[in-house]
Amino acid sequence: MSNIYLNDTIVAISTPIGEGGIGIVRLSGRESLELADKIFLSKEGKKPSEFKTYTVHYGHIIEKDTKTPRHQDTKIVDEVILTVMRAPRSYTKENVVEINCHSGIAPLKKIMDLCLVNGARLAEPGEFTKRAFLNGRIDILQAEAVLDIIKAKTELSLRSALNNLEGLFSKKINEIRKKLIEIYVHMEASIDFSEDDLRGIKISRIFKKLNIIKNEIEKLVSNSNQGRILRQGIKTVICGSPNVGKSSLMNAILKESRSIVTHIPGTTRDTIEEIVNIRGIPVTLVDTAGITDTDHLVEKEGIRRSRIYLRNADLILLVLDWSRRLNKDDVDIIKKIRDNSKEAIVVINKVDLKRKLDIKKVKRFFPKSYFAHISALNLKGVDNLEDGIKDIVWKGKAPGAGFIGASNERQLDILRRCASDINEAMAAHKSGLFMDCTSVYVRSSIESLGEITGQTITDETLDKIFSEFCIGK
């Protein structure tokens, strides 16, 4: 981003557009206060450029009539509260003005248009946060954490994102990078001096330290799956043959009547998706059409979609009916789950009725799977099912409040590259290569870690990161 580009004053609507109590229009840049002078009339009779930082002022947004002499005639656009945050103590480290107005398309758009007419430029997606990064207030990991906070669906995912925003992950990465730099300095020194000249620093000790660092990085990589789950959640598909109670189970987990439930097989003709918080895990729950052989055109399409969801699921809840024996449809679905090697929980529904299901036969198909016995209609056993989902997702190692780790593929890819470079360095040393050849890999790992925090990063990568943000952030 060029300096000329950074000199622009930008504006955006920072709240969702729609009817509501409050909407916010945000300005950032050198001319923010002077621009606000042109459109804000305070009850105090002062201009925003005269206000102290971190002060809030009541007044009106006004539009001057350009057709009258010296633009003396004005009309009120909205009654607002205006907040001033002067550089460098603001989100972007620039002068920031936030206008709290009545929410709704008309007032928000009118105020933003007035800002544009008076010299502001419409902000690009994520440009406020991008400026915070470019101006040195946050690093790129913290910038990505802002997006994670916005997208957080559970308290646990929010806590993880806040840890990254507070810089805990950045601190860990910088500590590892510092250790690698020290090792690299020693490796370079060993090229010009003998071990006797290195004041007790032995080559073997350098590579022992390098191995410890490699283990630290690999631990961060292994934790990345937890970070992905916290950020993206898991797609959990409820499947089974018609009339086993899939929709009833969906409603029981959601604790609301979301799916239509009748005693007629084939009631659900299409997939229904809802996001639900299950023990701190954001779960995209999918209720699918009952899988069976049918000639009905609409049912066939629903079943086709069900099979696609089945292939793409992270976790499957296979629903079987306690009150009936396994039929051909049940067995076909079981085979599809096993053929796709999907993680599955077997949900035995309708346990309030007389048992006809051969549980031993089912367990032969799923000897290591979790079994949940429930009555979706009476909400019996649903808590145990949710406990089972939690245990399977976290494998008994749920992240705590202090969890830090990679939350997206960019971060994970860099950590993997870094670990790979260190492995190459150690392999090169074992094979007897000279230190100047070995140290190249360590230097590469240092540069890779710099990409994570943004110490070394390309404009293309920056644009890709911030393109995921909304315009007002």
N, C-alpha and C positions, 0 to 999 in steps of 0.2 A: 504494500500500500504506500503510495507516494506521499511526501510531505504536503504537497498541494491538496491531495485528497483528504489528509488529516486536518487541514486548515478549514475545511467545510464545516458549517453548522448543520447538524442533521436533526430530523424530526420524525417521530413515528407515534402511532397510537399503541400504547403499551398494555392495554387491557382488551379482553375479548369484546368484539363489537356486538351489541345487543342491548335490549332493555335491562336496566339495572340502576342501582343507586349511584354509583360513581364510575366514571371513565377517566383515564389518564392519558394526556398527550405529553410526551417527553422531548425535550430539546437538549442537545449536547454540542459544545463547540465554543470557540472564542467569542463569537458574536451572539451567544444565547441571550445574555442579559439585555443587550442593546435591542435585539429583535423583540424581546418581551416588552420593552419600553413602548414599542409601537402599537401593541395590541392589548395591553393590560392597563386598566384604570383602577387604582387602589383607593380604598376609602380613606387612607391616610394622606392621599395627595402626593405620595412619593412614587418614584419610578423603580422598577426592579433592579436597575443598575445601581441604585442607592441602598438597596437592602443588604443587610449583613448576611453572612453565610449561615446556613441551618436555621433560617427563619421562614415562617409561614404567614401569608398575607391574604386577606379577604378583599375581593373586588369583582370586577366584571371584565370579560373579554369584549372588546369593542371593535367595530369595523368603521373606518373613516370613509366618508363619501368623497370619492375622488373628483366628482363633478362640481362640488362647491368650492368657492374661493378658499385657498390655503387649507383645504380639507377640514374645515371647521366643524361641519356637521358629522355626527357619529351616531351609530345605533348599537344597542347592546345585543351581543350574541348569546352570552350565557353568564350566569352567576357562578364564580369559581373560587377555589382556594389555590394560591400559587406558592410553590416552595422553591427556595433558592439554595443551591449548593455550589459554592465557589471552588475553583481549582486551587490546590490539587486534591482537596479532601472531598472527593465525590466518586461515584461508581466508575466513571471513565477517566478520572484525574483531570477533567476539563470542567469548564463552567456548565452546570446542569440546571435546567429549569423544568419543573414538573407542574403541569396544570391539571388540577383535579376539577372536573366538570361533571355535569349530569351525563350519565351514560345513555347511549342511543346513537344511531347512525348519524342523525342530523347535526347535533352539537359537536360530536367528536370530529366528523369530517370537516365541518365548517372551520373549527379552530385549527386543525391541521392545515387546511387550505390557506388560511390567513398567514400561518408560519411560512408556508412555501412561497406565497406571494411576496413576503417581506424578506426573502433571502435565504431561507433554509433549503436544504435538499432532503428528499425522502431517504431515510436510512435503509441500508441493505439488510437482509436477514442476519441477525446476530451482530450488527455493527457496533452497538453500544458495548457489548462484551468484548468484541474484537479490539476496540479502542482501549478498553481496560487492560488487555494483554499487551498491545503495542506500546502503551504508555507506562508499562512496568508495574501496574498495580497487582496483577495476578499472572501466574504462568499458565501454560496451555492446559495442564492437568486441571487446574482450578476452573478454567474457562469451560472445559468439558463437564466439570462437576455441576456448573450452573444449569446446563441442559439436563443433567441427570436429576437435579432437584425438581425442575419443571415437570419432568416425566415420571417422577416417583409415584408409585401406586400404593405403597405400603409404608408403615412407619420405619421398618427395617431398611428398606431401600432408600428412604429419605435420610436416615442416620448415616448410611454408608456414603451417600453423596455429600452430606455435610462434612464428613471426615475429610473427604478429598478437597472440598472447598476450603476447609481450614488449613489445608496444606500438609496433612499427615502423610499422604502417599508421595507428594513431592519431596518431603523431607527424607523419606526412605530412599527414593531414587537418587537424590543428591548425595546421601551418605554412601551408597554403593558406588556412585560415579567418582566420588572423592577417593575412595579406596582404590579404585581401578587406576586413577591418575597417579597415585602414589606408587602403585606397582609398575606402571608404565615408566615412570621416572627412574626407578631402580633398574628396570630392564634396559633402558637406554644407557644408563650409567655403566652397566656391566659390559656393554659393547666396547667401551673405551678403557675400562679399568679391570684389573683382575679382582678376584674375590678378596684377596688380601688387602686391596686398596679400598674396599667398599665398607670398611669399618664394621665388620661383623655381620653384614647382610649377606646371607648365603643364597645361592640360586634356588636351592631346594625349598627354602623357606618362602621365597617369592611364589612358587607354584603351589605350595600348601595354602597360602592366603588366597590365591586365585581360585583354588578348588572350593574354599569356604564361600567366596563370593558367588561362584557358580551355583552352589546349593541355595543361597539366598534368592537368587533370581529364579531358579526352578521352583522354589516354594511360591513365589509370586505368580508364576505361570499356573501352578496347580490350583491356586486360589481363584484363578480367573473365571472358572466355571461358576463359582458362587457369585462373582461380580456380574456375570452375564445374566444369571437368574434374577438377581436383585434388580437389574436395570430393565431387562426385557421380559422377565417372567417365563413361565412354561405353558406350552399349549397342551391342554389336557382334553382328550376326546372321550366322550361317553358313547359307547357303542354296544350293540347287542341286537338280538333278533326282535321282531315286532312285539310290543305289548309286554315287555319284561319290566318296564318302569323307568326307562331312561329319562323321560321328561319329568317324572315325579322326583327322581334323584337330582336333576338340575334345579328344580324349584326348592328342594330341601336344602341344598348347599347354598343357594342364593338367598334363602329365607324370604322368598317372594314368589308369586305365581307368574313366572316368566314364560314357561312353555305350556301349551295347551295339553291338558291331560284328559283322556277319555278311556273307556274300556275297549274302544274299537281299534284293532291293529292298524298301523299305517297312518295314525293321526298326524305325526310329524312327517311332513313331506320335504322339508328343507332343513339345512343346518342353522342353528341359532347360537350366536356367540355372546358371551358376557365375561367381563373381567371381575374377578372376586379375590379378596384377600383371604388366603388360607394359611393361618399360622405365620403371618408375616411374608408369605410368598405371593407375588402377583401371578394369579393363575387365569389364563384365558380358557374358559370352560366352553366346550363345544358340544351341544346336543345334536346328535345326528339322527337321520332317518333309520328306521329298523332295516337291517340288511337281510333280504330274502329274495327269492325268485318271484318275479311279478311281470305281468304284461302291461300294467298300467303305465302310460307314458310319463306322467308327472312323478309317480313313485320311482320309476327307473332312473330318472334324472337325480332325484334326491339320494338314491342309493349310490349312484355314480359319485356324487360329491362326498358322500360318507366315506367311500373307499379312499378318495384322495386325502381327506383329513386323517384317515387312519394311517396312511403312509407317512404323513408329515408330522405326526404327533410326537411330542416329547414323552408323554405319559398317556396310557390308555386305561380307562375305567371300563372293564368288561362287565356288563350287567347280566346276571343269570337269574332265572325265576326259581325260587325255593319250592314253589308249589307245583312244578311240572318237571318232567324228565327232560334230559338233553335231547334236542331234536337236530335234524340235519342242518338247519340254519345256524344253530349254536356251534356245532362242530366245525362248519365251514369258516365261521368268524374266528374261532380258536386257532385254526390252522393258518389263517392269514396273519394273525398276530404273531404266531411263532415263526412263520416264514420271514417276516419283516424284522425279527429279533427286537421287538419293541418291549420297553418296560411296561408291565401291566399290573394293575390291582384288580383282583377278582371280587366283584361286588355281588354278594348273594342277597337279592332283594325279596321282599314279601315274606320275611321270617315270621310274621304274625299269622300266616296261613299254615295248613298242614303240609309237611315236607314230603316231596316226591323226588327231589333232586338227589342224584347219587354223588355225594361230596367226594368220596374216595376216587371216583372216576375223574372228576374235575381236577383233583390234586395231582393225578398222574400226568395231566397236561401241563400243570403249573406247579411243579414240586417246590420251587423256591419263591413263589410269589406271595405277596401279602393278601390275605383273605379278610374281607370286611362283611359281616353279617348285619343287615339293616332292614328296617321297614321305612322306606322313603315316605310313605303315606302318613305314618305316625311319628316321623322324625327320630326313630329309634336307631342308635348305632352310627349316626352321621358324624358325631364327634370322634369316634374311633377311626372312622374312615379318614377324616381330616388329619388325625395324628399319623396315620399310615402314609398319607401323601407327603407330609412333612419329613418323615423318616426316610422315605425313598428318595426324595429330592436332595436332601442334605447328606444322605448316607451316614446319619448319626453325628455329623459335624456341622451343625448350624452355625453360621457366622455370628459373632457377638457384636456388641455395640461399638467396639473399637476396630471393626473390620476395615482393612484397606486392601486395595488390589485393583487390577485392571478392570475397567468397566465396559470396554469396547474393543473391537477387533484391531483398531490402530495401535492401541497400547499393547495389546497381547502380541501382535506381530513383531513389534519392536523388542519386547522382552525375549521372545523366542530367538530373534536374530542375535541379540546380545549373548544369550546362553550358547548359541551355536558358535559364535566367534571365540568365546572362551574355551569351548571344547576343542576348537581347531588349534588354539594356542597351546593347549596342554598336549594335544596329539603331536604337534610339531616339535615340542620340546622332547617328548619321549622318543621320537624318531631321530633325534640328534641334529635337527636343523639349527643353524646359527640363530643367536638371539635377535638380530635385526630382522630376520624373517618371522620369528615368533611374535615379536612385539607389534607387528602390523595388525594382527588379529585383536590384540588388546586395545590398540588405538581405535579400531573399528567399533568395538563394543562401547567405548567411551562416547564416540560420536552418536551411536545408536541411542544411548540413554539420554543424550542431549536433545534428541528428537521428541522424546516423551514429554519433557517439561517445556520444550519450545526454545531451548538455548541454540539449537540448530534445527531450523525448519524451513521448508520452502513455501512460497506464496501459494502454490497449487494445493498443498496440504492444508494451509490455513483456510483457503476458500472452501475446501471440502468440509472441514470441521464446522465452520460457521454457517454453511448453507442449510444445516439442519435446524438452526434456531428460527424462532419467529422474528418478525421484523422489529417488534418493539423491545427486544431483549439484546 
